[in-house]
Amino acid sequence: MTDPRIQPDLHREFPLRCVIKVIALDLDGLQQRLHECLVRLAHPARALPGNHSSTGKYITYNIDIEFLTLESMRFTINELHAVHGVRVVL
């Protein structure tokens, strides 16, 4: 079944290298939990901290990653979104 959020004209050639942006609550241990998620998925990528929100409640992480298939990209995004504290995965 095709994901309705991905329009047919937006499908890309794989392998595809991209940067995923994760927006999350600024919680202790979050970067480690993201790293553990990537290790569990056998991705050699690292979650590098980015900017904090003006209130300091949220932080961004950037993950430079390569996907071999659209399915692996969707699965990885879903797994990252399931990490405690993560609010948005772009």
N, C-alpha and C positions, 0 to 999 in steps of 0.2 A: 504494500500500500504506500502511495506517495504522500509525503508529509505536506499538508495543505499550506504550511507556512513558507515552503520553498516553491516558488513558481518555476515552471519548466524552463523558461528562458534564463533562469539564474543558475542552472546546473553548470558545473565547471568540469574541466578535465582533471583527472586524478592520476598521480598523486598531486596533492594541493598543499602548499605551505602557506600558513596564515598566522596572524596574531589574534589570539582570543583574549578578550578583556573580561575580567571577572570583577564585579562590584559586590563587596561584602561588608558585613559589620566588622569593625576593627576589633577582633577578638584575639586573645592570646592563643597561640598555637594554630591559627588559621593557615598560615603559609605552610606549616608542616603537614596539616591535613590535606591541603591541595597537592603537595609533593607526594604524599602517600597514595593519593588517588591516581596520580599520573604514573607512579611506579607500578601500582596494581594493574593498570591498563597497558603496561609495557611501553610507555612513551618516555623517551629520554629528555623531554622538555622540563623546564623549571618555571615556577611561578615567581616572577620578579615583582616586588612591590612598586606601586606607582604613587599616585597622588592620594591625599586624604581630603575628605569633604571639608567644607568651611567650618562645620560644627565638630569635626573630628570623629563622628560616629561611623563613617564609612571609609573604606580604603579600596583602591583598585589594584589589581594584579594583572600583569601582562604575561601571556604564555605564547611563545613562538613555537609552533608545532607543525608537523607535517602529517597529513592524513592520506592513507592509501585508497580509501573508498568513502563514498558518501555515508554509508552505514556506520563506518567507524567514527566519522566526524559526529554524526547524530548521537551515537552511543556515548562518546567522550563528553560531549556537551551536557547530556542528561546526567552523567555521573558527576561531573563538576558541579552542576546545579544542585545535586543531592547532598553536597558537603555542607555540614552544619555551619551556618553563618552566611553562606552565599545567597545573594539576593537576585543577581542578574548575571547571565553569561551571554556575551555578545561575540 
